[in-house]
Amino acid sequence: MTINVTIFNEFLHERKIEAVREIYPDGIHMALAAALGQTDDINVQTATLQQPEHGLTEAVLAQTDVLLWWGHMAHDQVADEIVDRVQERVLKGMGLIVLHSGHFSKIFKRLMGTSCGIIWREAGEKERLWVVDPTHPIAQGIDRFIEIPQVEMYGEFFDIPEPDELIFISWFEGGEVFRSGATWRRGQGRVFYFRPGHETYPIYYQKDVLQVLRNAVYWAAFRGNTAVTGILNAPNMKEPLEEIK
């Protein structure tokens, strides 16, 4: 089975900030696409904020099994119409992987129903991303922790609903901790939030970080009962299956 993946990226930092462009000359989305596209059963395409409909047209989303979302400085520029469209696809079974500062994106806040607020600090400190659920498929092939030399710190309290599954917890050199890898189910879709990935550090070239994302793609792809229809629209079942006496 081939999994069709779409990677959305604002593609603003890379064009506006030289230090970011040096790390990701073709954009974060292209770096992720190059890594995930090395797997034979993952087919990757990309979308950016500047494209018509942000590249997330009805046709594109209809053919997307898993959508990766990276955004930071332009959350407010994402059209509500597109957010509605992505939400509908998630409820109908499309997987969604939200990366780093995407915690504050319109689509993630919509699906979580909370502010998704955090505390943060950019000081280039070390992070240890601890695996707290080694039995989970997203943690496959990852040792006790992932060490990232330089990151932007995210700290608690992270205003999210209780995760269905908590897979990773981060510890930072400055002392904070953070729930960095968590899953939820929304409708028929699966959602995974993964914290690493600040644009000024080469985190998306790190082998074990990419392994987590690859695992997450496999996990998020819909494998449910496609025969079940008509539930999400709350239909009025006027005709009962059995005669009512």
PyRosetta script that sets phi, psi and omega in degrees:
from pyrosetta import init, pose_from_sequence

init()
pose = pose_from_sequence("MTINVTIFNEFLHERKIEAVREIYPDGIHMALAAALGQTDDINVQTATLQQPEHGLTEAVLAQTDVLLWWGHMAHDQVADEIVDRVQERVLKGMGLIVLHSGHFSKIFKRLMGTSCGIIWREAGEKERLWVVDPTHPIAQGIDRFIEIPQVEMYGEFFDIPEPDELIFISWFEGGEVFRSGATWRRGQGRVFYFRPGHETYPIYYQKDVLQVLRNAVYWAAFRGNTAVTGILNAPNMKEPLEEIK")
pose.set_psi(1, 125.6)
pose.set_omega(1, 176.2)
pose.set_phi(2, -88.7)
pose.set_psi(2, 132.5)
pose.set_omega(2, 178.7)
pose.set_phi(3, -100.6)
pose.set_psi(3, 122.3)
pose.set_omega(3, 178.8)
pose.set_phi(4, -90.0)
pose.set_psi(4, 116.9)
pose.set_omega(4, -175.5)
pose.set_phi(5, -113.0)
pose.set_psi(5, 134.9)
pose.set_omega(5, 171.2)
pose.set_phi(6, -115.5)
pose.set_psi(6, 131.1)
pose.set_omega(6, 179.2)
pose.set_phi(7, -109.1)
pose.set_psi(7, 115.3)
pose.set_omega(7, 176.8)
pose.set_phi(8, -97.0)
pose.set_psi(8, 133.9)
pose.set_omega(8, 177.2)
pose.set_phi(9, -141.9)
pose.set_psi(9, 137.1)
pose.set_omega(9, 175.6)
pose.set_phi(10, -56.5)
pose.set_psi(10, -38.3)
pose.set_omega(10, -178.4)
pose.set_phi(11, 58.5)
pose.set_psi(11, 47.3)
pose.set_omega(11, 177.6)
pose.set_phi(12, -111.9)
pose.set_psi(12, -47.1)
pose.set_omega(12, -179.7)
pose.set_phi(13, -56.8)
pose.set_psi(13, -42.8)
pose.set_omega(13, -175.9)
pose.set_phi(14, -65.8)
pose.set_psi(14, -28.6)
pose.set_omega(14, -178.7)
pose.set_phi(15, -90.4)
pose.set_psi(15, -21.9)
pose.set_omega(15, -174.9)
pose.set_phi(16, -103.2)
pose.set_psi(16, -25.0)
pose.set_omega(16, -172.2)
pose.set_phi(17, -120.3)
pose.set_psi(17, 117.8)
pose.set_omega(17, -174.5)
pose.set_phi(18, -60.4)
pose.set_psi(18, -40.5)
pose.set_omega(18, -178.2)
pose.set_phi(19, -62.1)
pose.set_psi(19, -35.1)
pose.set_omega(19, 177.8)
pose.set_phi(20, -74.4)
pose.set_psi(20, -39.9)
pose.set_omega(20, 179.8)
pose.set_phi(21, -62.2)
pose.set_psi(21, -33.3)
pose.set_omega(21, 177.9)
pose.set_phi(22, -64.6)
pose.set_psi(22, -33.8)
pose.set_omega(22, -179.2)
pose.set_phi(23, -82.0)
pose.set_psi(23, -44.2)
pose.set_omega(23, -177.6)
pose.set_phi(24, -124.7)
pose.set_psi(24, 74.0)
pose.set_omega(24, -173.7)
pose.set_phi(25, -60.2)
pose.set_psi(25, -30.1)
pose.set_omega(25, 179.8)
pose.set_phi(26, -103.4)
pose.set_psi(26, 4.7)
pose.set_omega(26, -179.6)
pose.set_phi(27, 102.6)
pose.set_psi(27, 150.1)
pose.set_omega(27, 177.8)
pose.set_phi(28, -58.2)
pose.set_psi(28, -39.1)
pose.set_omega(28, -178.5)
pose.set_phi(29, -61.4)
pose.set_psi(29, -37.7)
pose.set_omega(29, -179.5)
pose.set_phi(30, -74.1)
pose.set_psi(30, -33.3)
pose.set_omega(30, 176.0)
pose.set_phi(31, -64.6)
pose.set_psi(31, -43.0)
pose.set_omega(31, 178.1)
pose.set_phi(32, -67.9)
pose.set_psi(32, -40.0)
pose.set_omega(32, 179.8)
pose.set_phi(33, -62.9)
pose.set_psi(33, -40.3)
pose.set_omega(33, 179.5)
pose.set_phi(34, -63.5)
pose.set_psi(34, -38.9)
pose.set_omega(34, -178.8)
pose.set_phi(35, -72.6)
pose.set_psi(35, -50.3)
pose.set_omega(35, -177.5)
pose.set_phi(36, -70.0)
pose.set_psi(36, -30.2)
pose.set_omega(36, -178.4)
pose.set_phi(37, -71.1)
pose.set_psi(37, -8.9)
pose.set_omega(37, 177.7)
pose.set_phi(38, -73.4)
pose.set_psi(38, -14.1)
pose.set_omega(38, -180.0)
pose.set_phi(39, -89.6)
pose.set_psi(39, 127.6)
pose.set_omega(39, -171.4)
pose.set_phi(40, -59.9)
pose.set_psi(40, -34.6)
pose.set_omega(40, -175.0)
pose.set_phi(41, -96.4)
pose.set_psi(41, 14.9)
pose.set_omega(41, 173.4)
pose.set_phi(42, -118.2)
pose.set_psi(42, 121.1)
pose.set_omega(42, 177.5)
pose.set_phi(43, -105.5)
pose.set_psi(43, 125.0)
pose.set_omega(43, -170.2)
pose.set_phi(44, -117.5)
pose.set_psi(44, 137.4)
pose.set_omega(44, 166.8)
pose.set_phi(45, -133.7)
pose.set_psi(45, 165.0)
pose.set_omega(45, -176.3)
pose.set_phi(46, -124.0)
pose.set_psi(46, 161.5)
pose.set_omega(46, 177.3)
pose.set_phi(47, -146.1)
pose.set_psi(47, 144.7)
pose.set_omega(47, 179.6)
pose.set_phi(48, -131.6)
pose.set_psi(48, 162.3)
pose.set_omega(48, -176.0)
pose.set_phi(49, -58.4)
pose.set_psi(49, -36.0)
pose.set_omega(49, -172.4)
pose.set_phi(50, -76.7)
pose.set_psi(50, -16.2)
pose.set_omega(50, -179.0)
pose.set_phi(51, -71.8)
pose.set_psi(51, 155.9)
pose.set_omega(51, 173.2)
pose.set_phi(52, -54.4)
pose.set_psi(52, 131.3)
pose.set_omega(52, -177.4)
pose.set_phi(53, 57.8)
pose.set_psi(53, 26.4)
pose.set_omega(53, -179.1)
pose.set_phi(54, 57.5)
pose.set_psi(54, 22.9)
pose.set_omega(54, -178.9)
pose.set_phi(55, 75.3)
pose.set_psi(55, 1.0)
pose.set_omega(55, -175.9)
pose.set_phi(56, -109.0)
pose.set_psi(56, 61.8)
pose.set_omega(56, 179.6)
pose.set_phi(57, -71.3)
pose.set_psi(57, 168.1)
pose.set_omega(57, 175.6)
pose.set_phi(58, -56.2)
pose.set_psi(58, -42.8)
pose.set_omega(58, -177.7)
pose.set_phi(59, -65.3)
pose.set_psi(59, -42.9)
pose.set_omega(59, 179.9)
pose.set_phi(60, -63.0)
pose.set_psi(60, -48.6)
pose.set_omega(60, -177.3)
pose.set_phi(61, -67.4)
pose.set_psi(61, -32.6)
pose.set_omega(61, 178.6)
pose.set_phi(62, -62.8)
pose.set_psi(62, -27.4)
pose.set_omega(62, -179.2)
pose.set_phi(63, -101.0)
pose.set_psi(63, 8.7)
pose.set_omega(63, -177.3)
pose.set_phi(64, -100.9)
pose.set_psi(64, 123.2)
pose.set_omega(64, 175.6)
pose.set_phi(65, -85.7)
pose.set_psi(65, -38.0)
pose.set_omega(65, -178.9)
pose.set_phi(66, -139.5)
pose.set_psi(66, 130.8)
pose.set_omega(66, 178.3)
pose.set_phi(67, -111.2)
pose.set_psi(67, 124.8)
pose.set_omega(67, 171.9)
pose.set_phi(68, -96.6)
pose.set_psi(68, 137.5)
pose.set_omega(68, -174.5)
pose.set_phi(69, -126.1)
pose.set_psi(69, 116.5)
pose.set_omega(69, 173.1)
pose.set_phi(70, -121.1)
pose.set_psi(70, 121.1)
pose.set_omega(70, 177.1)
pose.set_phi(71, -148.0)
pose.set_psi(71, 157.2)
pose.set_omega(71, -178.5)
pose.set_phi(72, -151.0)
pose.set_psi(72, -67.0)
pose.set_omega(72, -170.9)
pose.set_phi(73, -91.6)
pose.set_psi(73, -5.3)
pose.set_omega(73, -172.5)
pose.set_phi(74, -134.4)
pose.set_psi(74, 35.7)
pose.set_omega(74, 178.2)
pose.set_phi(75, -54.7)
pose.set_psi(75, -39.5)
pose.set_omega(75, -176.3)
pose.set_phi(76, -71.0)
pose.set_psi(76, -14.8)
pose.set_omega(76, -179.2)
pose.set_phi(77, -86.8)
pose.set_psi(77, -6.3)
pose.set_omega(77, 176.9)
pose.set_phi(78, -77.8)
pose.set_psi(78, 123.2)
pose.set_omega(78, -175.4)
pose.set_phi(79, -65.5)
pose.set_psi(79, 137.4)
pose.set_omega(79, 179.3)
pose.set_phi(80, -59.0)
pose.set_psi(80, -32.4)
pose.set_omega(80, 178.0)
pose.set_phi(81, -60.1)
pose.set_psi(81, -38.0)
pose.set_omega(81, 179.0)
pose.set_phi(82, -73.1)
pose.set_psi(82, -37.6)
pose.set_omega(82, 176.6)
pose.set_phi(83, -60.6)
pose.set_psi(83, -44.8)
pose.set_omega(83, 177.4)
pose.set_phi(84, -58.0)
pose.set_psi(84, -42.1)
pose.set_omega(84, -176.8)
pose.set_phi(85, -65.9)
pose.set_psi(85, -43.9)
pose.set_omega(85, 179.4)
pose.set_phi(86, -67.1)
pose.set_psi(86, -42.9)
pose.set_omega(86, 178.7)
pose.set_phi(87, -58.5)
pose.set_psi(87, -44.3)
pose.set_omega(87, 179.7)
pose.set_phi(88, -60.4)
pose.set_psi(88, -40.8)
pose.set_omega(88, 179.7)
pose.set_phi(89, -67.9)
pose.set_psi(89, -37.8)
pose.set_omega(89, 176.9)
pose.set_phi(90, -62.3)
pose.set_psi(90, -46.2)
pose.set_omega(90, -180.0)
pose.set_phi(91, -60.9)
pose.set_psi(91, -26.5)
pose.set_omega(91, -180.0)
pose.set_phi(92, -93.8)
pose.set_psi(92, 3.3)
pose.set_omega(92, 170.7)
pose.set_phi(93, 124.5)
pose.set_psi(93, -6.3)
pose.set_omega(93, 177.8)
pose.set_phi(94, -70.9)
pose.set_psi(94, 134.7)
pose.set_omega(94, 175.9)
pose.set_phi(95, -76.4)
pose.set_psi(95, 149.4)
pose.set_omega(95, 178.6)
pose.set_phi(96, -132.7)
pose.set_psi(96, 123.9)
pose.set_omega(96, 175.6)
pose.set_phi(97, -113.9)
pose.set_psi(97, 115.2)
pose.set_omega(97, -176.5)
pose.set_phi(98, -101.7)
pose.set_psi(98, 126.4)
pose.set_omega(98, -171.1)
pose.set_phi(99, -109.2)
pose.set_psi(99, 135.5)
pose.set_omega(99, 169.8)
pose.set_phi(100, 45.7)
pose.set_psi(100, -116.5)
pose.set_omega(100, -174.5)
pose.set_phi(101, -72.5)
pose.set_psi(101, -0.3)
pose.set_omega(101, 170.6)
pose.set_phi(102, -64.3)
pose.set_psi(102, -8.6)
pose.set_omega(102, 175.7)
pose.set_phi(103, -57.9)
pose.set_psi(103, -24.5)
pose.set_omega(103, -177.5)
pose.set_phi(104, -104.3)
pose.set_psi(104, 11.7)
pose.set_omega(104, 178.7)
pose.set_phi(105, -71.0)
pose.set_psi(105, 157.4)
pose.set_omega(105, 178.7)
pose.set_phi(106, -60.6)
pose.set_psi(106, -41.6)
pose.set_omega(106, -175.7)
pose.set_phi(107, -68.5)
pose.set_psi(107, -40.0)
pose.set_omega(107, -179.8)
pose.set_phi(108, -68.1)
pose.set_psi(108, -43.9)
pose.set_omega(108, 178.5)
pose.set_phi(109, -63.3)
pose.set_psi(109, -36.7)
pose.set_omega(109, 177.9)
pose.set_phi(110, -62.0)
pose.set_psi(110, -47.0)
pose.set_omega(110, -177.0)
pose.set_phi(111, -72.3)
pose.set_psi(111, -30.8)
pose.set_omega(111, -179.9)
pose.set_phi(112, -82.5)
pose.set_psi(112, -32.5)
pose.set_omega(112, -178.5)
pose.set_phi(113, 75.3)
pose.set_psi(113, 18.4)
pose.set_omega(113, 179.3)
pose.set_phi(114, -133.2)
pose.set_psi(114, 178.7)
pose.set_omega(114, -178.7)
pose.set_phi(115, -72.2)
pose.set_psi(115, -25.4)
pose.set_omega(115, -176.6)
pose.set_phi(116, 59.1)
pose.set_psi(116, 25.3)
pose.set_omega(116, 179.8)
pose.set_phi(117, -73.0)
pose.set_psi(117, 157.0)
pose.set_omega(117, -178.3)
pose.set_phi(118, -142.4)
pose.set_psi(118, 179.5)
pose.set_omega(118, 159.8)
pose.set_phi(119, -111.5)
pose.set_psi(119, 155.6)
pose.set_omega(119, -175.8)
pose.set_phi(120, -150.2)
pose.set_psi(120, 162.1)
pose.set_omega(120, 176.8)
pose.set_phi(121, -157.2)
pose.set_psi(121, 130.8)
pose.set_omega(121, 176.6)
pose.set_phi(122, -106.4)
pose.set_psi(122, 101.0)
pose.set_omega(122, -177.4)
pose.set_phi(123, -136.6)
pose.set_psi(123, 10.3)
pose.set_omega(123, 178.5)
pose.set_phi(124, 63.3)
pose.set_psi(124, 35.5)
pose.set_omega(124, -176.4)
pose.set_phi(125, -89.1)
pose.set_psi(125, 166.6)
pose.set_omega(125, -179.5)
pose.set_phi(126, -78.2)
pose.set_psi(126, 148.1)
pose.set_omega(126, 175.1)
pose.set_phi(127, -127.3)
pose.set_psi(127, 137.9)
pose.set_omega(127, 166.7)
pose.set_phi(128, -113.4)
pose.set_psi(128, 119.3)
pose.set_omega(128, -177.9)
pose.set_phi(129, -99.5)
pose.set_psi(129, 98.8)
pose.set_omega(129, -172.7)
pose.set_phi(130, -82.7)
pose.set_psi(130, 135.5)
pose.set_omega(130, 174.6)
pose.set_phi(131, -82.1)
pose.set_psi(131, 115.0)
pose.set_omega(131, -180.0)
pose.set_phi(132, -105.9)
pose.set_psi(132, -3.1)
pose.set_omega(132, 173.0)
pose.set_phi(133, -138.5)
pose.set_psi(133, 80.1)
pose.set_omega(133, -176.9)
pose.set_phi(134, -68.3)
pose.set_psi(134, -10.2)
pose.set_omega(134, 179.1)
pose.set_phi(135, -84.7)
pose.set_psi(135, -9.8)
pose.set_omega(135, -174.5)
pose.set_phi(136, -78.1)
pose.set_psi(136, 141.2)
pose.set_omega(136, 179.8)
pose.set_phi(137, -58.2)
pose.set_psi(137, -30.0)
pose.set_omega(137, -179.5)
pose.set_phi(138, -68.2)
pose.set_psi(138, -23.1)
pose.set_omega(138, 179.4)
pose.set_phi(139, -92.3)
pose.set_psi(139, 5.7)
pose.set_omega(139, -177.6)
pose.set_phi(140, -58.0)
pose.set_psi(140, 128.4)
pose.set_omega(140, 176.7)
pose.set_phi(141, 82.7)
pose.set_psi(141, 1.8)
pose.set_omega(141, -179.5)
pose.set_phi(142, -101.1)
pose.set_psi(142, 134.4)
pose.set_omega(142, -180.0)
pose.set_phi(143, -74.1)
pose.set_psi(143, -159.4)
pose.set_omega(143, -174.8)
pose.set_phi(144, -61.9)
pose.set_psi(144, -32.1)
pose.set_omega(144, 179.1)
pose.set_phi(145, -155.8)
pose.set_psi(145, 162.5)
pose.set_omega(145, 170.7)
pose.set_phi(146, -109.8)
pose.set_psi(146, 128.3)
pose.set_omega(146, 177.3)
pose.set_phi(147, -104.8)
pose.set_psi(147, 125.6)
pose.set_omega(147, 179.3)
pose.set_phi(148, -115.4)
pose.set_psi(148, 121.6)
pose.set_omega(148, -170.2)
pose.set_phi(149, -63.0)
pose.set_psi(149, -40.7)
pose.set_omega(149, -177.2)
pose.set_phi(150, -139.4)
pose.set_psi(150, 127.9)
pose.set_omega(150, -177.9)
pose.set_phi(151, -145.4)
pose.set_psi(151, 168.9)
pose.set_omega(151, 164.2)
pose.set_phi(152, -89.9)
pose.set_psi(152, 129.5)
pose.set_omega(152, -178.2)
pose.set_phi(153, -77.0)
pose.set_psi(153, 134.0)
pose.set_omega(153, 166.3)
pose.set_phi(154, -116.0)
pose.set_psi(154, 134.1)
pose.set_omega(154, -177.4)
pose.set_phi(155, -130.3)
pose.set_psi(155, 161.2)
pose.set_omega(155, 176.7)
pose.set_phi(156, -73.9)
pose.set_psi(156, 148.7)
pose.set_omega(156, 17.3)
pose.set_phi(157, -89.3)
pose.set_psi(157, 133.1)
pose.set_omega(157, 174.0)
pose.set_phi(158, -97.9)
pose.set_psi(158, 113.6)
pose.set_omega(158, -172.6)
pose.set_phi(159, -84.0)
pose.set_psi(159, 81.5)
pose.set_omega(159, 177.5)
pose.set_phi(160, -129.0)
pose.set_psi(160, 156.7)
pose.set_omega(160, 172.9)
pose.set_phi(161, -66.8)
pose.set_psi(161, 159.2)
pose.set_omega(161, 179.3)
pose.set_phi(162, -53.4)
pose.set_psi(162, 122.6)
pose.set_omega(162, -179.2)
pose.set_phi(163, -64.9)
pose.set_psi(163, 149.5)
pose.set_omega(163, 169.9)
pose.set_phi(164, -65.2)
pose.set_psi(164, -38.8)
pose.set_omega(164, 179.5)
pose.set_phi(165, -143.5)
pose.set_psi(165, 133.4)
pose.set_omega(165, 174.6)
pose.set_phi(166, -109.1)
pose.set_psi(166, 120.5)
pose.set_omega(166, -172.3)
pose.set_phi(167, -108.6)
pose.set_psi(167, -37.5)
pose.set_omega(167, -177.2)
pose.set_phi(168, -130.9)
pose.set_psi(168, 139.7)
pose.set_omega(168, 170.5)
pose.set_phi(169, -126.7)
pose.set_psi(169, 131.8)
pose.set_omega(169, -178.6)
pose.set_phi(170, -96.6)
pose.set_psi(170, 144.4)
pose.set_omega(170, 166.4)
pose.set_phi(171, -117.9)
pose.set_psi(171, 137.3)
pose.set_omega(171, -178.9)
pose.set_phi(172, -115.7)
pose.set_psi(172, 153.9)
pose.set_omega(172, -177.3)
pose.set_phi(173, -55.1)
pose.set_psi(173, -31.6)
pose.set_omega(173, 179.0)
pose.set_phi(174, -78.7)
pose.set_psi(174, -6.0)
pose.set_omega(174, 173.6)
pose.set_phi(175, 112.7)
pose.set_psi(175, -16.9)
pose.set_omega(175, -176.9)
pose.set_phi(176, -75.3)
pose.set_psi(176, 162.4)
pose.set_omega(176, 172.7)
pose.set_phi(177, -127.2)
pose.set_psi(177, 163.4)
pose.set_omega(177, -176.5)
pose.set_phi(178, -158.9)
pose.set_psi(178, 141.1)
pose.set_omega(178, 174.4)
pose.set_phi(179, -78.5)
pose.set_psi(179, 96.5)
pose.set_omega(179, -167.0)
pose.set_phi(180, -96.7)
pose.set_psi(180, -9.7)
pose.set_omega(180, 178.8)
pose.set_phi(181, -147.4)
pose.set_psi(181, 109.7)
pose.set_omega(181, -174.2)
pose.set_phi(182, -144.0)
pose.set_psi(182, 155.2)
pose.set_omega(182, -178.2)
pose.set_phi(183, -125.3)
pose.set_psi(183, 154.7)
pose.set_omega(183, 173.5)
pose.set_phi(184, -143.8)
pose.set_psi(184, 157.2)
pose.set_omega(184, 169.5)
pose.set_phi(185, -111.5)
pose.set_psi(185, 131.9)
pose.set_omega(185, 178.1)
pose.set_phi(186, -129.5)
pose.set_psi(186, 114.2)
pose.set_omega(186, -173.1)
pose.set_phi(187, 60.3)
pose.set_psi(187, -126.2)
pose.set_omega(187, 177.8)
pose.set_phi(188, -97.2)
pose.set_psi(188, 3.3)
pose.set_omega(188, -176.3)
pose.set_phi(189, -100.7)
pose.set_psi(189, 157.2)
pose.set_omega(189, 177.6)
pose.set_phi(190, -111.4)
pose.set_psi(190, 137.9)
pose.set_omega(190, -178.8)
pose.set_phi(191, -122.2)
pose.set_psi(191, 133.2)
pose.set_omega(191, 176.3)
pose.set_phi(192, -128.3)
pose.set_psi(192, 126.5)
pose.set_omega(192, 172.7)
pose.set_phi(193, -102.9)
pose.set_psi(193, 132.2)
pose.set_omega(193, 180.0)
pose.set_phi(194, -133.9)
pose.set_psi(194, 119.7)
pose.set_omega(194, -168.0)
pose.set_phi(195, -73.2)
pose.set_psi(195, -41.7)
pose.set_omega(195, -173.4)
pose.set_phi(196, -58.1)
pose.set_psi(196, 149.2)
pose.set_omega(196, 172.8)
pose.set_phi(197, 136.5)
pose.set_psi(197, 28.0)
pose.set_omega(197, 178.4)
pose.set_phi(198, -64.6)
pose.set_psi(198, 140.9)
pose.set_omega(198, -168.4)
pose.set_phi(199, -67.3)
pose.set_psi(199, -21.2)
pose.set_omega(199, -176.0)
pose.set_phi(200, -90.0)
pose.set_psi(200, 5.1)
pose.set_omega(200, 178.2)
pose.set_phi(201, -129.5)
pose.set_psi(201, 148.1)
pose.set_omega(201, -174.7)
pose.set_phi(202, -81.4)
pose.set_psi(202, 47.0)
pose.set_omega(202, -173.1)
pose.set_phi(203, -67.5)
pose.set_psi(203, -32.8)
pose.set_omega(203, -177.0)
pose.set_phi(204, -82.1)
pose.set_psi(204, 13.0)
pose.set_omega(204, 167.6)
pose.set_phi(205, -106.8)
pose.set_psi(205, -3.1)
pose.set_omega(205, -175.4)
pose.set_phi(206, -80.1)
pose.set_psi(206, 127.2)
pose.set_omega(206, -169.9)
pose.set_phi(207, -56.9)
pose.set_psi(207, -46.5)
pose.set_omega(207, -175.3)
pose.set_phi(208, -73.8)
pose.set_psi(208, -29.0)
pose.set_omega(208, 173.9)
pose.set_phi(209, -64.6)
pose.set_psi(209, -44.1)
pose.set_omega(209, 178.1)
pose.set_phi(210, -66.2)
pose.set_psi(210, -32.3)
pose.set_omega(210, 176.6)
pose.set_phi(211, -63.3)
pose.set_psi(211, -41.3)
pose.set_omega(211, 176.8)
pose.set_phi(212, -60.2)
pose.set_psi(212, -45.5)
pose.set_omega(212, -178.8)
pose.set_phi(213, -64.7)
pose.set_psi(213, -39.1)
pose.set_omega(213, 177.9)
pose.set_phi(214, -64.3)
pose.set_psi(214, -45.3)
pose.set_omega(214, 176.5)
pose.set_phi(215, -58.9)
pose.set_psi(215, -41.1)
pose.set_omega(215, -177.2)
pose.set_phi(216, -65.6)
pose.set_psi(216, -35.4)
pose.set_omega(216, 177.0)
pose.set_phi(217, -60.9)
pose.set_psi(217, -46.6)
pose.set_omega(217, 179.0)
pose.set_phi(218, -62.2)
pose.set_psi(218, -41.4)
pose.set_omega(218, -178.5)
pose.set_phi(219, -67.0)
pose.set_psi(219, -39.8)
pose.set_omega(219, -172.3)
pose.set_phi(220, -79.0)
pose.set_psi(220, -20.8)
pose.set_omega(220, -178.8)
pose.set_phi(221, -63.7)
pose.set_psi(221, 134.9)
pose.set_omega(221, -174.8)
pose.set_phi(222, -66.8)
pose.set_psi(222, 128.0)
pose.set_omega(222, 176.1)
pose.set_phi(223, -134.5)
pose.set_psi(223, 29.7)
pose.set_omega(223, -178.2)
pose.set_phi(224, -88.5)
pose.set_psi(224, -161.6)
pose.set_omega(224, -176.8)
pose.set_phi(225, -89.8)
pose.set_psi(225, 101.6)
pose.set_omega(225, -178.0)
pose.set_phi(226, -72.8)
pose.set_psi(226, -9.9)
pose.set_omega(226, 179.0)
pose.set_phi(227, -76.4)
pose.set_psi(227, -17.9)
pose.set_omega(227, 180.0)
pose.set_phi(228, -77.4)
pose.set_psi(228, 116.9)
pose.set_omega(228, -178.9)
pose.set_phi(229, -132.3)
pose.set_psi(229, 162.3)
pose.set_omega(229, 171.6)
pose.set_phi(230, 79.1)
pose.set_psi(230, 3.9)
pose.set_omega(230, -177.2)
pose.set_phi(231, -83.0)
pose.set_psi(231, -43.4)
pose.set_omega(231, -172.8)
pose.set_phi(232, -65.9)
pose.set_psi(232, -24.2)
pose.set_omega(232, -180.0)
pose.set_phi(233, -89.5)
pose.set_psi(233, 6.1)
pose.set_omega(233, 178.1)
pose.set_phi(234, 50.2)
pose.set_psi(234, 61.5)
pose.set_omega(234, -176.3)
pose.set_phi(235, -70.9)
pose.set_psi(235, 150.6)
pose.set_omega(235, 173.5)
pose.set_phi(236, -86.2)
pose.set_psi(236, 109.1)
pose.set_omega(236, -177.4)
pose.set_phi(237, -84.2)
pose.set_psi(237, 81.0)
pose.set_omega(237, -175.5)
pose.set_phi(238, -68.9)
pose.set_psi(238, -31.6)
pose.set_omega(238, -178.8)
pose.set_phi(239, -102.1)
pose.set_psi(239, 110.4)
pose.set_omega(239, -179.0)
pose.set_phi(240, -71.9)
pose.set_psi(240, 158.2)
pose.set_omega(240, 176.8)
pose.set_phi(241, -69.5)
pose.set_psi(241, -33.2)
pose.set_omega(241, 178.7)
pose.set_phi(242, -117.8)
pose.set_psi(242, 155.4)
pose.set_omega(242, 178.1)
pose.set_phi(243, -68.0)
pose.set_psi(243, 131.7)
pose.set_omega(243, 179.3)
pose.set_phi(244, -95.2)
pose.set_psi(244, 123.1)
pose.set_omega(244, -178.9)
pose.set_phi(245, -106.8)
pose.dump_pdb("model.pdb")
